[in-house]
Amino acid sequence: MKGVLEEKSFQFAIRIINLNRFLIETKKEYILSKQLLRSGTSIGANIAEAQFAQSKADFVSKMHISLKEASETRYWLHLLEASYLIEKAQLESILSDCNELINMLVSTCRTSKE
């Protein structure tokens, strides 16, 4: 059974994949979309990997990697909007999900360190 963070990151990855497809097919944008795809899908992959961490330190490390990937994803989203490749309305919805993941990951990292 998936936890909330794992499920949210999985659904977020699907949104990133769909946004990547939109950027390639509609905007013919390949470089930034690939960066976004890598970081946006890596969040959930690292969370999934953390579920089988070898130690508490390994778990915290994987969660921190997920947090870094989420932060990078937020950067690419802002860059896509600033360069007029996505509309503000597109950005706001997916950015909201990204920020929610970041908040959950920060909380998980803090709690796990205690």
C-alpha positions as CSV (number, residue, x, y, z in Angstrom):
1,M,0.0,0.0,0.0
2,K,1.4,3.4,-1.0
3,G,1.8,6.2,1.5
4,V,0.4,9.7,0.8
5,L,3.8,11.1,-0.2
6,E,4.5,8.2,-2.5
7,E,1.1,8.5,-4.1
8,K,1.3,12.3,-4.5
9,S,4.8,12.0,-6.0
10,F,3.6,9.3,-8.5
11,Q,0.6,11.5,-9.6
12,F,2.9,14.5,-9.9
13,A,5.3,12.4,-12.1
14,I,2.3,11.7,-14.4
15,R,1.5,15.4,-14.7
16,I,5.2,16.1,-15.5
17,I,5.2,13.4,-18.2
18,N,2.1,15.0,-19.7
19,L,3.6,18.5,-19.5
20,N,6.7,17.1,-21.2
21,R,4.6,15.6,-24.0
22,F,2.8,19.0,-24.4
23,L,6.1,20.9,-24.6
24,I,7.5,18.6,-27.2
25,E,4.4,18.2,-29.4
26,T,3.1,21.7,-29.1
27,K,6.0,24.0,-28.4
28,K,8.8,21.9,-30.0
29,E,10.8,22.4,-26.9
30,Y,13.2,19.5,-26.1
31,I,16.0,20.7,-23.8
32,L,14.1,22.2,-20.9
33,S,11.3,19.6,-21.1
34,K,13.9,16.9,-20.8
35,Q,15.4,18.5,-17.7
36,L,11.9,18.9,-16.2
37,L,11.1,15.3,-17.0
38,R,14.3,14.0,-15.3
39,S,13.9,16.0,-12.1
40,G,10.1,15.7,-11.9
41,T,10.0,12.0,-12.2
42,S,13.1,11.5,-10.0
43,I,11.2,12.8,-6.9
44,G,8.9,9.8,-6.7
45,A,11.6,7.3,-7.8
46,N,13.8,8.4,-4.8
47,I,10.8,8.2,-2.4
48,A,10.1,4.7,-3.6
49,E,13.7,3.8,-3.2
50,A,13.7,5.2,0.4
51,Q,11.0,2.7,1.4
52,F,13.7,0.0,1.3
53,A,16.5,2.0,2.7
54,Q,19.3,0.1,4.4
55,S,19.3,2.4,7.4
56,K,17.7,5.5,8.8
57,A,20.6,7.6,7.4
58,D,20.0,6.1,4.0
59,F,16.3,6.9,4.2
60,V,17.0,10.5,5.2
61,S,19.5,10.8,2.3
62,K,17.0,9.5,-0.3
63,M,14.3,11.9,1.1
64,H,16.8,14.8,0.8
65,I,17.6,13.8,-2.8
66,S,13.8,13.9,-3.5
67,L,13.6,17.3,-1.9
68,K,16.5,18.6,-4.1
69,E,14.8,17.2,-7.2
70,A,11.5,18.8,-6.2
71,S,13.3,22.2,-5.8
72,E,15.0,21.7,-9.2
73,T,11.6,20.9,-10.8
74,R,10.2,24.1,-9.3
75,Y,13.1,26.0,-11.0
76,W,12.4,24.5,-14.4
77,L,8.7,25.2,-14.1
78,H,9.4,28.9,-13.3
79,L,11.8,29.1,-16.2
80,L,9.3,27.6,-18.6
81,E,6.7,30.2,-17.6
82,A,9.2,33.1,-17.7
83,S,10.3,32.0,-21.2
84,Y,6.6,31.9,-22.3
85,L,6.6,28.2,-23.0
86,I,3.7,27.6,-20.5
87,E,0.9,29.9,-19.4
88,K,0.6,31.2,-15.9
89,A,-2.6,29.1,-15.4
90,Q,-0.7,25.9,-16.4
91,L,2.2,26.9,-14.0
92,E,0.0,27.6,-11.0
93,S,-1.7,24.2,-10.8
94,I,1.4,22.1,-11.2
95,L,3.5,24.5,-9.1
96,S,1.0,24.1,-6.3
97,D,1.5,20.3,-6.4
98,C,5.3,20.8,-6.5
99,N,5.2,23.1,-3.5
100,E,3.0,20.6,-1.6
101,L,5.5,17.9,-2.3
102,I,8.4,20.2,-1.1
103,N,6.5,20.9,2.1
104,M,5.8,17.2,2.7
105,L,9.5,16.3,2.0
106,V,10.8,19.1,4.3
107,S,8.5,17.8,7.1
108,T,9.6,14.1,6.5
109,C,13.3,15.0,6.5
110,R,12.9,17.0,9.8
111,T,10.9,14.3,11.5
112,S,13.2,11.5,10.3
113,K,16.3,13.3,11.7
114,E,14.7,13.5,15.2
